[in-house]
Amino acid sequence: MSAEVLDGRAIAAALRERVAAVVARRVAAGNPAPGLATVLVGDDPASHVYVANKRKACAEAGIRSIHHELRGDVPERELLDLVATLDRDTEVDGILVQMPLPDHIDQDLVLAEISAGKDVDGLTPVNAGHLAQGRIGVREALDLESGDPLVGLVPCTPAGVIEILDRSGVELAGANAVVIGRSILVGRPMASLLVNADATVTVCHSRTRDLAEVCRRADVLIAAVGRPEMVGGDWVKPGATVIDVGMNRTDEGLVGDVDYAAAAEVAARITPVPGGVGPMTIAMLLANTVRASR
């Protein structure tokens, strides 16, 4: 048995085309193009690459990019003031502060300066609350035309996973889904989206007993723990769908949280690393920016 490879690059490209088409229609109707403000603090090479890729994707989709770079030792108050100014700016529809931030800056204070309607990362308490309360299902998370303030915005990576599952025809209602990882960026919102799609969800973490056995019960297994190839082929239920969110740099190159070769022999469907979930994150950022502009 060899698993079907779920091509995140192709699904992301299709979503980016949809975003560009929506933006073009709005501009043709006399509306301004959506504007995304990015804030980069410090000189972390990976963060610079990520932000550059996001700005390039914005340009290709017709979204205005408003970029600010601050030195790594910037006073916390200066960053908070900048974010508050961007939040008041009517030409800014979405705000993304690139994480991680320097140790002397409180991430929660920064997020508190972003209103829910501009929170394209979906990390503010209001957006997280909408998701936890079940206001955001698959349809709402993937709807480019929605501007309902009672729906909210979803973190990009979990939303990207839902897009992959939806486009690949994976049935979530009634499925046993296991999420490895409980971060506020991926694990927790991922679990909420799956619950909202009527899956039966187990969230695993470092204290989970007999983790491999729990994973073997999953119809849909989502690994987002940040440990190279931790999930072996013997952790996978035959015929399961495996989504690998991990991106780990090793001496052998970029690998996920799943032993791809071993898991692909057991699973029915699997995402590769690279080329799986990664491309979806930027595509969903563009989609969230369009939704925020509504």
N, C-alpha and C positions, 0 to 999 in steps of 0.2 A: 504494500500500500504506500502510495506517495501522495502527500497532501496537495490540495489546490493552493497555489500561492496567491494571496490577496495583494494585488498591486496597488499600494498606497500612492505611488507616483501618478498612475493613470487616474485614480479616483480624485486625487487632489487637483490634477490638471483640469478635469471636468468641472469641479467646483469653482476653480478660479475663473474658468470661462463663464460660468453662470454669474459669478460676482461681477465680472467686467461688463456683461450684458445688462445687468440691473443698473449699474452705475451709468452706463452709456444712455440708457433710457431716461434716467432721472435728469441727467445733464441736458439731453435733447429737449426735455420738457421745461427747461429753464431753471432747474434747481442747481445749487452749487454741488460740486463733487464732494463726497465725504472726506473728512480730514482726520488723519491719525497722528497724534503727537507721541513721539518716542523720546524717552529720557534715559540716557546712558551715563552711569556714574563710574568713574575709574577707568582703568586701562586693561581690564581682563580681556585677553585675546579672543576667547570663545564668545564672550558677550558682544564684542565688536563685530564678529562674523555674523552672529545671530541677528543683530540689529540691521546690519547692512543687507542681509537677505530679506528681512521684513520690509525694508524701505524699497528695495528693488521690486518685490512682489506688489507693493502698493502702486508703484509707478506703472507696472504692467497692467494693473486692474483699473487704472484711472483714478485712484485714491490719492488725495494730496497728503504728502508726508511733511510733518512739522517736527524737526529734530533738534534736541538739546543735548549737549555733552557737558558733563561737570567733572571736575577733578576728583580723584579718589578721596581726598581729605576735606571735601566740601562740608561745611557745617550743616548739621541736620536741619536747622531752621531755614537755611538757604534753599535746600531741596524742597522742604515743605511749602515754602512760599512760592516756588516755581510751579509745583503741582497744583496748588490752590489757584494760581493765576491761569493756568491752562484749563482748569475746571470751570472757571468763569468765562473763558473765551468762547464766544458763540461760533467761531470758525473752527473750533476743535470739537469733533464728534466723539472721538475715542482717545483714551490715554493709556499708554503702556509704559510702565517703569520697569526696565530690564532688571531681572533678578539674576544672581544674588546681589544684594547691596553690601557695602562695607560694614564691618562689625559695629561701628559707632552709630549706625543709623537704624532706627526701629522701623522694621518693615510695616508693622501694624499701623503706626502713626502715618506713614506715607499713604497706605491704602485708605486710611480714614479721610484723606483730603480729596479722594476721587468719588464723585457721585455715582450712584449705581448705573445711571444711564450712559456714563462714559467709561465704565469699567469693562473694557474689552477682554481682560484676563478673567473676568468672572469671579474675582477673589474677595470682593467686599462682603461684609456680613449680610447686606440686603440681598444681593444676588445669591449668595450661598443659602440664605434662608428661603428664597423662592424655590430653589432647587430641592432643598431638604423637605419642604412642605408639599412637594409634588405638583407645583405649578408648571414645571417644565418637563415635558415628555419628549419623545423622539421627534414628533412633528414640530413642536415649538423650537427645539434646539437647532433644527435644520432649516427653518423657514426664513428665507432671506427677506421676505416682505414684511415680517412682523415688526411692529414698533410699539407693541403693547407694554406699557410700563409695569403691568402686573405680571408679566412673564419673566423678564430679566435675561441676563447673559450668562452663558455657561463657559467654564474654563476650556481653552482651545483644544488641548490634547484629548480629554475625555469626549468632547463633542466630535473630534475627528475619529475616534474609535467608533462611536455610534454611527457616523457616516459610512465608515468602512463596512460595518455589520449590516447596515440598512441596504447599501448598494450591492452587497454580496448575497443578499437574500437569506441572511441568518435569522431564524425565528427565535425571538427572545421571550415571548410570552410563554410562561410555564417552564422555561429552561432553567437548569441549575447553573448559576454563574458564580465563579470564584474570582475574586480580585486579590492579588498579592500586593500589599502596600496600602497605606492609609494616609498618605500625604494630602494636604488641602489642595494641592495643585492637580493631582491625578486620582489617587485612590478613593478618597471620600466622595468627590463629585461623580466619579465613575460609578461607584456603588449606587448613588442616588439615581442616576440616569437609568441604570439597569432595573432598579426597583420600579421606577416610573414607567418602564417598558414591560412591567408585569413578570420580570424574571424573579426567581428565588435566589437571593444573593448571600454569599458568605464573604466577609472581608478578613483576610489573613494578614499576619504581621509577625514580628520577631518572637512574640509569646505564644503563637499558635502551636498547639500540640499536634504532632504527627502531620506536619504540613503536607508531605507528599501524599498521604492517604486522603486528605481533604481535597487536594487538587485532582486526584484520580476520579472524584465524583462529578467533576465539572463538565457540563456540555459546552460551556464557553469559559475558557481560562484566560485571564488577563493578568500579565506579569508587569508590575511597575514598581520594582523594589531597588533597582540600581546595583545588582550584583551579577557580574558576568556569568552567563550560562548556568545560573543556579538551578533552573527548572530542567530536569533531565527527561528523556523520553519516557522513562518508567513512571513519571508523574502525570502523564497525559492519558486520559480516557480514550480508548479507540473510537475514532469518528468525531472527536471534539473539534471545536474551533479554538485556535490558540492565537491570541493577540499579544505581541511582544512590544511593550512600550519602552523597554530599556535601551539605552545607548551608552555603551561602556567602551572607552578607549583602552586597548590592550596592546601588548607587543605584537600580536598577530593582526591588529587592526581593530575596526569597529565591530563590536558584537552586542547582542541583546542580552536580556535576562534569561533567555531560553536557549538550550542546546538545540540549535535549529536542525541540524542534520538528524539527530536522534528523534526529535519531536515530529519532524515531517514524515517519518516512517509510520507514525501511529495516528496522527491527527487527520481529519478530513480537510481542514483549511488552516492556513498559518500565514502570518505576516512575516516578511523578511526584515532583517536589519543589515544595512540600510534599505530604504525603499518601501517601508511599510507605514508605520504610524507617523514617522518623522515629517514627511511632506504634508501630512494633514494638518499639523499644528499651525503652520503659516497660512494655509488655505482657510482654516476656521477663524484665524485672526482677521482676515479680510472680510469673511462673512459676518463676524461680530461687529466690525466697524460699520458695515453697511446697515446692519440691524440697529446699531446705536444711532446712526444718522436719521432713523425714522422718528 
